[in-house]
Amino acid sequence: MAVARPNAALAQIHVQIMWSRLIAVVEEQAQTMLRTAFSTSVREAGDLSAGVFDRHGRMLAQAVTGTPGHVNSMANAVRYFLEVYPLANMKPGDHYITNDPWLTSGHLHDITVVTPSFYRGEAVGLFANTIHVVDIGGLGMGPDGRQVFEEGLAIPIMPLAREGRMNDDLLRLVRANVREPLQVEGDIYAAAACNDEGSRRLIEMMDEFEIANLDRLGGTIIEASREATLDRIRALPKGTYRNSMTMDGYDKPLVLNAALTISDDGIHVDYGGTSPASSHGINVVYNYCLAYTAFGVKCLVAPEVPNNAGSLAPISVSAPEGCVLNVRRPWPVAARHTVGQMLPDVVFGCLQQVMPGGVPAEGASSLWNPQIFGGGSLVDEVEEGTDANALPEFSTVIFHCGGAGARPTKDGLSATSFPSGVRTIPVEATESVAPVVFYRREFRESSGGAGRLRGGLGQVIELGGAGAAPIALLCNFERVHNPARGRAGGGAGAAGAVSLRSGRPIRPKGRQTVPPRDAIRLELPGGGGVGDPRTRDPQRVLDDVLDGFITAEEARRDYAVVVDADGRLDMAATRRLRDGDAPAKPTL
């Protein structure tokens, strides 16, 4: 008697439901991290990633919460854990940890924890997460180091817990080497807890759907995602497309060169001709270079395909060993995001040539996220007669961002972190955990590039030590000398600027000290515009003037739109100006 075959359409629906459920499982994994983390960098900014992997270390699903630099690096990282500790030797309650920059996400401040998941006594997969801890010792998260050995405590791949018992020797070592032992140890415990929660939810899912392992579901996810990504790639014109970007660098400009080749087999990005590695800690490891390159490609080519091992497989990268995008040990890498987060803009410049009108302008891109120190270590800045040791020792990090580039059909987002995706840490959260005072934080007028679609605005931030105490910042600020470029006739965004309120000069990179009763002033860069500014809807220009985004003078000069002294749109004068009957008022 023949057995009836299940309905193919119903089977496909069933797979899709399980796939969506798996994504929900890893999102709950990430939310557990947010609820249990100690540091503001994790619980407030969401500087993390979370994902589930099959028994071979292939990523099946990632949480929506998190950053592409973390999650796409983590997609490669789990296989390194399995090379050291095979899954067959793992037991329930085991957790494994590392912060090796070359195996994970590029600098010592990122800790990755990998945990096996068991169902009815059999290992069925792994959960992993990466978090940015507030401190890892050493010189801190700045570019001042000349070797990775100076940048903090290195943890090789090793057990964090064995059968539920935490590695107390490791935790004692961590506590002895960091400035914020409570926060760092708390975050490590949170990393283990969130993997445990992911495993618990996975087991519930497997019970509900009556599956014994993830092999069949995982294979379907990876193959379907790979084919969907290849379909999008094959619809693009074949060929090689080039773009380059000049960055500020540390003490001299850096050039990022890219040649993006589209074929039926995928997209390959070659960074040949990119500047050599820097002697300071702004270098990028290959894993992080691949992570942000793949993210840039997926944003434009296959944004709707879920991110996993299958959708990432058709995207490959090569970078000459020894260039700033592919350094070997022991080159310094603490501020690797400064360069790495520019890579989506570089990729966008290549894809603009095959997707005209479908690519955003360049944005501020690289986060302005200084690590802030205080306490007796600033003895040289303490006034005579003051006990430096009485000042509280602390270390914290703040996350802030400039403007994003104008989008193909919309203005750029202001003060928005793209491509990193981390949230801005609220002022109140930072002031509650560290003796720091924010005196000002507001949109930066006139910082968005002019265009038919305007670039997003940067912001102005002023901060100093509470109680007039000195503080030190590890600065990693980009686009001070090379602002975001516009597209299709759009203007560049405003360049960034760094200074002290007192007028004392200050560098945009490296350790800087804010003296007592002074404050650092950060003027974050804006995003580039898209299209001819004189084609922008005059009513939208008026709205920008009334909102304080641009001045009436700039409306006339850049957009040929006349706003009178009462804040009303003068359409007759605007038409004459745009028709060329009246000269634009000169810039004062």
C-alpha positions as CSV (number, residue, x, y, z in Angstrom):
1,M,0.0,0.0,0.0
2,A,1.5,3.3,-1.0
3,V,2.1,5.9,1.7
4,A,0.6,9.3,1.0
5,R,3.2,12.1,0.6
6,P,2.6,15.1,2.8
7,N,1.4,18.2,1.1
8,A,4.5,20.1,-0.1
9,A,2.9,23.5,0.5
10,L,2.1,22.6,4.1
11,A,5.5,21.3,4.7
12,Q,7.0,24.5,3.5
13,I,4.8,26.5,5.8
14,H,5.8,24.3,8.6
15,V,9.5,24.9,7.9
16,Q,8.9,28.7,7.7
17,I,7.2,28.7,11.1
18,M,10.1,26.8,12.7
19,W,12.6,29.2,11.0
20,S,10.7,32.2,12.3
21,R,10.5,30.6,15.8
22,L,14.3,30.0,15.7
23,I,14.9,33.7,15.0
24,A,12.6,34.5,18.0
25,V,14.6,32.2,20.2
26,V,17.8,34.0,19.5
27,E,16.1,37.4,19.9
28,E,15.1,36.3,23.4
29,Q,18.7,35.2,23.9
30,A,19.8,38.8,23.1
31,Q,17.0,40.3,25.3
32,T,18.2,38.2,28.2
33,M,21.6,39.8,27.8
34,L,20.2,43.3,27.8
35,R,18.2,42.6,30.9
36,T,21.1,41.0,32.9
37,A,24.2,43.0,31.7
38,F,26.0,45.3,34.1
39,S,27.7,47.8,31.8
40,T,26.0,50.6,29.9
41,S,27.8,49.6,26.7
42,V,25.7,46.4,26.6
43,R,22.4,47.1,28.4
44,E,22.0,50.6,27.1
45,A,23.8,50.7,23.8
46,G,23.1,47.0,22.8
47,D,26.7,46.5,21.7
48,L,26.4,42.8,21.3
49,S,25.4,39.9,19.1
50,A,23.6,36.6,19.7
51,G,23.1,33.6,17.5
52,V,22.4,29.9,17.2
53,F,24.7,27.5,15.3
54,D,24.5,24.0,14.0
55,R,26.8,21.2,15.1
56,H,29.3,22.2,12.5
57,G,29.5,25.8,13.7
58,R,27.4,27.3,10.9
59,M,25.2,30.2,12.0
60,L,21.5,29.4,11.5
61,A,20.0,32.5,12.9
62,Q,21.0,35.8,14.5
63,A,19.1,38.1,16.8
64,V,17.8,41.4,15.4
65,T,19.4,43.2,18.4
66,G,23.1,43.7,17.9
67,T,25.8,45.0,15.6
68,P,26.9,43.6,12.2
69,G,30.6,43.9,13.3
70,H,29.9,41.5,16.1
71,V,27.4,39.1,14.5
72,N,29.2,38.7,11.1
73,S,32.5,38.2,12.9
74,M,30.9,35.7,15.3
75,A,29.6,33.8,12.2
76,N,33.2,32.8,11.6
77,A,34.3,32.6,15.2
78,V,32.4,29.5,16.4
79,R,34.4,27.1,14.2
80,Y,37.6,28.2,15.9
81,F,36.1,27.1,19.3
82,L,35.2,23.7,17.8
83,E,38.8,23.3,16.5
84,V,40.1,23.7,20.1
85,Y,37.2,21.9,21.9
86,P,35.3,19.5,19.6
87,L,31.5,19.3,20.2
88,A,31.8,15.6,21.0
89,N,33.9,16.4,24.1
90,M,31.5,19.1,25.4
91,K,29.1,18.4,28.3
92,P,25.9,20.1,29.5
93,G,26.8,23.2,31.6
94,D,30.0,23.9,29.6
95,H,30.7,27.5,28.5
96,Y,33.8,28.6,26.5
97,I,35.2,32.1,26.2
98,T,37.8,34.2,24.3
99,N,38.5,37.8,23.3
100,D,41.2,36.9,20.7
101,P,40.8,39.8,18.1
102,W,41.9,37.6,15.2
103,L,39.4,34.8,15.9
104,T,36.4,37.0,16.8
105,S,35.5,40.6,16.3
106,G,38.7,42.5,16.1
107,H,39.8,43.9,19.5
108,L,40.2,42.8,23.1
109,H,37.2,44.7,24.4
110,D,34.8,42.2,22.7
111,I,34.3,38.9,24.6
112,T,32.7,35.9,22.9
113,V,31.1,33.1,24.8
114,V,30.0,29.8,23.1
115,T,27.8,27.2,24.8
116,P,26.7,23.8,23.6
117,S,23.0,22.9,23.6
118,F,21.8,19.4,24.5
119,Y,18.5,17.7,23.7
120,R,17.8,14.4,25.4
121,G,21.5,13.9,26.0
122,E,22.6,14.7,22.5
123,A,24.5,17.9,21.5
124,V,22.3,19.5,18.8
125,G,23.9,22.9,18.3
126,L,25.6,25.8,20.0
127,F,24.6,29.3,21.2
128,A,27.1,32.2,21.0
129,N,27.2,35.8,21.9
130,T,29.7,38.6,21.7
131,I,29.6,41.6,24.0
132,H,31.7,44.8,24.3
133,V,32.9,45.1,27.9
134,V,33.5,48.5,29.3
135,D,37.2,47.8,30.1
136,I,39.8,45.1,29.5
137,G,42.8,46.8,31.2
138,G,45.9,48.0,29.4
139,L,45.9,51.3,27.6
140,G,42.1,51.1,27.0
141,M,40.1,51.4,23.8
142,G,42.2,54.0,22.1
143,P,44.7,54.0,19.2
144,D,47.8,54.8,21.4
145,G,49.1,51.2,21.6
146,R,51.8,50.1,19.3
147,Q,51.2,46.3,19.9
148,V,48.2,44.4,20.9
149,F,50.0,43.4,24.1
150,E,49.6,46.9,25.4
151,E,45.9,47.0,24.7
152,G,44.6,44.8,27.6
153,L,44.1,41.3,28.9
154,A,44.0,38.6,26.3
155,I,41.9,35.5,27.0
156,P,42.6,32.5,24.6
157,I,39.8,30.1,23.8
158,M,39.3,28.3,27.1
159,P,36.6,27.1,29.5
160,L,34.5,29.7,31.2
161,A,32.5,26.9,33.0
162,R,32.7,23.1,33.2
163,E,29.4,21.3,33.8
164,G,28.0,24.4,35.4
165,R,31.0,25.3,37.6
166,M,32.5,28.7,36.7
167,N,36.2,29.0,36.2
168,D,37.0,31.0,39.3
169,D,40.7,31.2,38.4
170,L,39.9,32.9,35.1
171,L,37.5,35.3,36.8
172,R,40.0,36.3,39.5
173,L,42.5,37.0,36.7
174,V,40.0,39.2,34.9
175,R,39.1,41.1,38.1
176,A,42.8,41.8,38.8
177,N,43.4,43.3,35.3
178,V,40.4,45.6,34.7
179,R,39.4,49.0,36.1
180,E,35.7,48.0,36.5
181,P,35.8,44.5,37.8
182,L,32.2,44.4,38.9
183,Q,30.8,45.5,35.5
184,V,33.1,43.2,33.5
185,E,32.5,40.1,35.6
186,G,28.8,40.8,35.6
187,D,28.8,41.0,31.9
188,I,30.6,37.7,31.6
189,Y,28.0,36.0,33.8
190,A,25.3,37.7,31.7
191,A,26.9,36.2,28.5
192,A,26.7,32.7,30.0
193,A,23.1,33.3,31.2
194,C,21.8,34.5,27.8
195,N,23.2,31.4,26.1
196,D,21.5,29.2,28.7
197,E,18.2,31.0,28.0
198,G,18.6,30.5,24.3
199,S,19.2,26.8,24.9
200,R,16.2,26.5,27.1
201,R,14.0,28.1,24.6
202,L,15.4,25.9,21.8
203,I,14.6,22.8,23.7
204,E,11.0,24.0,24.2
205,M,10.8,24.6,20.5
206,M,12.1,21.2,19.6
207,D,9.6,19.6,22.0
208,E,6.7,21.6,20.5
209,F,7.6,20.7,16.9
210,E,8.7,17.2,17.7
211,I,12.1,17.4,16.1
212,A,15.1,15.4,17.4
213,N,17.9,17.7,16.1
214,L,18.5,20.8,13.9
215,D,20.1,19.0,11.0
216,R,17.2,19.1,8.5
217,L,15.9,22.5,9.5
218,G,19.5,24.0,9.5
219,G,20.2,22.5,6.1
220,T,17.0,24.0,4.6
221,I,17.8,27.4,6.2
222,I,21.3,27.6,4.8
223,E,20.5,26.4,1.3
224,A,17.4,28.5,0.9
225,S,19.2,31.6,2.1
226,R,22.2,30.9,-0.1
227,E,20.1,30.5,-3.2
228,A,18.0,33.6,-2.4
229,T,21.1,35.7,-2.1
230,L,22.6,34.3,-5.3
231,D,19.3,35.1,-7.1
232,R,19.6,38.7,-6.1
233,I,23.3,38.8,-7.1
234,R,22.6,37.2,-10.5
235,A,20.1,39.9,-11.4
236,L,22.9,42.5,-11.3
237,P,25.2,43.4,-14.3
238,K,28.3,41.3,-14.2
239,G,31.7,43.0,-14.0
240,T,34.2,44.7,-11.7
241,Y,33.4,48.1,-10.2
242,R,35.9,50.2,-8.2
243,N,35.7,52.8,-5.5
244,S,38.1,54.4,-3.1
245,M,37.9,56.5,0.1
246,T,40.4,58.7,1.8
247,M,40.2,58.7,5.6
248,D,41.9,60.9,8.2
249,G,44.0,58.1,9.7
250,Y,46.0,58.6,12.9
251,D,48.9,60.8,11.8
252,K,48.5,60.6,8.0
253,P,45.6,59.9,5.6
254,L,44.6,56.3,4.8
255,V,43.2,55.2,1.4
256,L,40.7,52.3,1.2
257,N,40.6,50.9,-2.4
258,A,38.0,48.3,-3.4
259,A,37.3,46.4,-6.6
260,L,33.9,44.6,-6.3
261,T,33.3,41.8,-8.8
262,I,29.9,40.5,-9.6
263,S,29.6,37.0,-11.1
264,D,27.1,34.1,-11.1
265,D,28.9,32.6,-8.2
266,G,28.6,35.6,-5.9
267,I,30.3,38.9,-5.1
268,H,33.9,39.3,-4.3
269,V,35.5,42.4,-2.9
270,D,39.3,42.9,-3.3
271,Y,41.0,45.6,-1.3
272,G,44.2,45.6,-3.2
273,G,45.9,49.0,-3.1
274,T,44.7,49.8,0.3
275,S,47.1,51.7,2.6
276,P,49.6,49.7,4.7
277,A,48.9,49.0,8.4
278,S,49.1,51.9,10.8
279,S,51.7,51.9,13.6
280,H,48.7,52.9,15.9
281,G,45.7,50.9,17.0
282,I,43.3,51.7,14.2
283,N,44.1,48.5,12.3
284,V,41.5,45.9,11.2
285,V,41.7,42.1,11.4
286,Y,40.4,40.1,8.4
287,N,37.4,38.8,10.3
288,Y,36.1,42.3,11.0
289,C,36.9,43.4,7.5
290,L,34.8,40.6,6.1
291,A,32.0,41.3,8.6
292,Y,31.4,45.0,7.5
293,T,32.1,44.3,3.9
294,A,29.4,41.5,3.8
295,F,27.0,43.8,5.7
296,G,27.4,46.5,3.1
297,V,26.7,44.1,0.3
298,K,23.7,42.6,2.0
299,C,22.2,46.0,2.8
300,L,21.8,46.8,-0.9
301,V,21.7,43.4,-2.7
302,A,19.7,41.1,-0.4
303,P,18.4,43.0,2.6
304,E,15.3,40.9,3.0
305,V,17.2,37.5,3.2
306,P,17.8,36.5,6.8
307,N,21.4,36.8,7.9
308,N,23.0,33.3,8.4
309,A,25.8,31.1,7.0
310,G,23.9,30.6,3.8
311,S,23.3,34.2,2.9
312,L,26.8,35.2,3.9
313,A,28.5,32.4,1.8
314,P,28.2,34.1,-1.6
315,I,30.1,37.1,-0.4
316,S,33.9,36.9,-0.2
317,V,36.7,39.3,0.6
318,S,40.4,39.5,-0.1
319,A,42.8,42.1,1.4
320,P,46.6,42.1,1.1
321,E,48.2,40.8,4.3
322,G,49.8,43.7,6.1
323,C,47.4,46.4,4.8
324,V,45.3,48.3,7.3
325,L,42.3,45.9,6.7
326,N,44.2,42.7,7.3
327,V,46.9,42.9,10.0
328,R,48.7,40.1,11.6
329,R,49.6,39.7,15.3
330,P,50.8,41.7,17.2
331,W,49.7,44.8,15.4
332,P,47.5,47.1,17.6
333,V,43.8,46.9,16.9
334,A,42.0,48.5,19.9
335,A,40.2,51.2,17.8
336,R,39.6,49.0,14.7
337,H,36.0,50.2,14.4
338,T,37.4,53.6,13.3
339,V,38.4,52.2,9.9
340,G,36.2,49.1,9.7
341,Q,32.9,50.9,10.0
342,M,33.8,52.9,6.9
343,L,33.7,49.7,4.7
344,P,29.9,49.8,3.9
345,D,30.4,53.3,2.4
346,V,33.3,52.0,0.3
347,V,31.1,49.1,-0.9
348,F,28.2,51.4,-1.6
349,G,30.4,53.4,-3.9
350,C,31.1,50.3,-6.0
351,L,27.4,49.2,-6.1
352,Q,26.3,52.8,-7.0
353,Q,27.6,52.0,-10.5
354,V,25.2,49.1,-10.9
355,M,22.3,50.4,-8.8
356,P,22.1,54.0,-9.8
357,G,19.6,55.9,-7.7
358,G,19.4,53.1,-5.2
359,V,22.3,53.8,-2.9
360,P,22.6,56.2,0.0
361,A,25.2,58.9,0.2
362,E,28.1,58.5,2.6
363,G,27.5,59.1,6.2
364,A,29.5,59.9,9.4
365,S,29.7,56.1,9.7
366,S,32.4,55.6,12.3
367,L,31.1,55.9,15.8
368,W,32.5,58.6,18.1
369,N,32.7,56.5,21.2
370,P,35.6,57.5,23.5
371,Q,36.5,55.6,26.6
372,I,36.6,58.0,29.5
373,F,39.0,57.6,32.5
374,G,39.2,59.4,35.8
375,G,40.9,59.3,39.1
376,G,44.4,59.4,40.6
377,S,46.0,58.4,37.2
378,L,45.4,62.0,36.2
379,V,47.7,63.4,38.9
380,D,49.5,65.7,36.4
381,E,46.2,67.6,35.8
382,V,45.2,67.9,39.4
383,E,45.6,71.3,40.9
384,E,48.2,71.9,43.6
385,G,46.9,71.0,47.1
386,T,44.4,68.5,45.8
387,D,44.7,64.8,46.8
388,A,44.7,63.0,43.5
389,N,44.1,59.7,45.2
390,A,40.8,61.1,46.6
391,L,39.4,61.3,43.1
392,P,37.2,58.3,42.1
393,E,38.9,55.8,39.7
394,F,36.5,54.9,36.9
395,S,36.3,53.8,33.3
396,T,33.3,54.1,31.1
397,V,32.5,54.4,27.4
398,I,30.0,56.5,25.6
399,F,28.4,55.8,22.2
400,H,27.4,58.7,20.0
401,C,27.1,59.1,16.2
402,G,26.9,61.7,13.5
403,G,24.5,61.9,10.6
404,A,23.7,59.2,8.1
405,G,23.8,59.9,4.4
406,A,20.7,60.8,2.5
407,R,18.7,57.7,1.3
408,P,17.5,57.1,-2.2
409,T,14.0,58.4,-1.4
410,K,14.4,60.1,2.0
411,D,16.5,62.5,3.9
412,G,19.4,61.0,6.0
413,L,18.8,60.1,9.6
414,S,20.3,62.5,12.1
415,A,22.6,61.3,14.9
416,T,22.0,57.7,13.9
417,S,24.6,55.0,14.1
418,F,24.9,53.4,10.7
419,P,26.4,50.9,10.0
420,S,27.1,49.8,13.6
421,G,23.5,49.8,14.7
422,V,24.3,50.4,18.4
423,R,22.0,52.7,20.4
424,T,23.1,56.0,21.8
425,I,23.7,55.7,25.6
426,P,21.4,58.1,27.3
427,V,23.2,61.0,29.1
428,E,21.5,60.1,32.4
429,A,22.8,56.5,32.2
430,T,26.4,57.6,31.8
431,E,26.1,60.3,34.6
432,S,24.6,57.7,36.9
433,V,27.5,55.3,36.6
434,A,30.5,57.7,36.3
435,P,31.4,61.2,37.6
436,V,30.9,62.8,34.2
437,V,28.7,65.8,33.4
438,F,27.1,66.5,30.0
439,Y,26.7,70.2,29.6
440,R,25.2,70.1,26.1
441,R,23.9,67.7,23.6
442,E,21.9,68.9,20.6
443,F,21.6,68.6,16.8
444,R,24.5,70.3,15.0
445,E,22.9,73.0,12.8
446,S,23.9,73.0,9.1
447,S,25.8,69.7,9.3
448,G,23.7,67.7,6.9
449,G,24.9,67.8,3.2
450,A,22.7,69.9,0.9
451,G,20.7,68.0,-1.7
452,R,17.3,67.2,-3.1
453,L,17.5,64.8,-0.2
454,R,19.4,66.3,2.7
455,G,22.0,64.4,4.7
456,G,21.4,63.6,8.3
457,L,22.6,66.0,11.0
458,G,25.5,65.4,13.4
459,Q,25.3,66.6,17.0
460,V,27.2,68.8,19.4
461,I,28.2,67.3,22.7
462,E,30.1,69.0,25.6
463,L,31.2,67.0,28.6
464,G,33.6,67.2,31.5
465,G,34.4,65.7,34.9
466,A,31.8,66.1,37.7
467,G,32.9,68.4,40.5
468,A,35.3,70.2,38.2
469,A,37.6,67.1,38.2
470,P,39.8,66.3,35.3
471,I,39.1,63.4,33.0
472,A,40.9,61.7,30.1
473,L,39.4,60.5,26.9
474,L,40.7,57.9,24.4
475,C,39.6,59.6,21.2
476,N,38.9,57.7,17.9
477,F,37.2,60.4,15.9
478,E,37.0,60.2,12.0
479,R,35.8,62.5,9.2
480,V,37.4,65.5,10.8
481,H,39.5,66.1,7.6
482,N,37.5,64.0,5.1
483,P,33.8,64.6,5.4
484,A,31.1,62.3,4.0
485,R,30.6,62.7,0.2
486,G,27.2,63.3,-1.4
487,R,25.9,61.5,-4.5
488,A,24.4,62.7,-7.8
489,G,25.1,66.3,-7.2
490,G,24.5,66.3,-3.5
491,G,26.7,68.2,-1.1
492,A,29.2,66.8,1.4
493,G,28.2,66.6,5.1
494,A,30.0,68.9,7.5
495,A,33.4,67.7,8.8
496,G,33.7,66.8,12.4
497,A,35.6,69.0,14.9
498,V,37.1,68.5,18.4
499,S,38.1,71.2,20.8
500,L,38.0,72.3,24.5
501,R,35.7,75.0,25.6
502,S,38.7,76.9,26.9
503,G,40.1,77.0,23.4
504,R,43.0,74.7,24.0
505,P,43.9,72.6,20.9
506,I,43.1,69.0,21.0
507,R,43.7,66.1,18.7
508,P,40.9,63.9,17.2
509,K,42.7,60.7,18.0
510,G,44.7,59.4,21.0
511,R,44.5,60.0,24.7
512,Q,43.4,63.6,25.5
513,T,43.0,65.2,28.9
514,V,40.2,67.6,29.9
515,P,41.6,69.8,32.7
516,P,39.6,70.8,35.8
517,R,36.6,73.1,35.1
518,D,36.9,72.6,31.4
519,A,34.9,70.5,28.9
520,I,35.5,68.8,25.6
521,R,33.4,69.9,22.7
522,L,32.6,67.3,20.1
523,E,31.0,68.4,16.8
524,L,30.0,65.2,15.1
525,P,30.1,65.1,11.3
526,G,27.0,65.1,9.1
527,G,25.9,62.9,6.2
528,G,26.1,63.7,2.5
529,G,23.2,64.8,0.4
530,V,21.7,63.2,-2.7
531,G,20.7,65.1,-5.8
532,D,20.8,68.8,-6.9
533,P,19.9,71.0,-3.9
534,R,18.0,73.4,-6.1
535,T,15.5,70.6,-6.9
536,R,14.5,70.2,-3.3
537,D,10.9,71.0,-2.5
538,P,10.9,74.7,-1.2
539,Q,8.4,73.8,1.5
540,R,10.8,71.2,2.9
541,V,13.6,73.7,2.8
542,L,11.4,76.1,4.8
543,D,10.7,73.3,7.3
544,D,14.4,72.8,7.7
545,V,14.9,76.5,8.5
546,L,12.0,76.5,11.0
547,D,13.3,73.4,12.6
548,G,16.8,74.9,13.0
549,F,18.5,72.4,10.7
550,I,19.8,75.1,8.4
551,T,19.7,78.9,8.4
552,A,17.8,81.2,6.1
553,E,21.1,82.3,4.6
554,E,22.0,78.7,3.7
555,A,18.5,78.1,2.3
556,R,19.2,80.9,-0.2
557,R,22.8,80.0,-0.9
558,D,22.5,76.2,-1.2
559,Y,18.9,75.6,-2.2
560,A,17.9,78.9,-3.9
561,V,15.0,79.2,-1.6
562,V,14.1,82.6,-0.1
563,V,12.7,82.7,3.5
564,D,11.7,86.2,4.7
565,A,12.5,87.8,8.0
566,D,9.1,86.5,9.4
567,G,10.0,82.9,8.6
568,R,7.7,82.6,5.6
569,L,8.5,81.2,2.2
570,D,8.8,83.8,-0.6
571,M,7.8,81.7,-3.6
572,A,8.1,84.6,-6.1
573,A,11.6,85.4,-5.0
574,T,12.4,81.6,-5.0
575,R,11.2,81.2,-8.6
576,R,13.3,84.1,-9.7
577,L,16.3,82.8,-7.9
578,R,15.9,79.3,-9.3
579,D,15.3,80.6,-12.8
580,G,18.5,82.5,-12.6
581,D,16.9,86.0,-12.7
582,A,18.4,87.0,-9.3
583,P,21.9,86.2,-8.0
584,A,22.3,84.2,-4.9
585,K,23.2,86.3,-1.9
586,P,26.9,86.0,-1.2
587,T,28.1,84.0,1.8
588,L,29.1,86.3,4.7
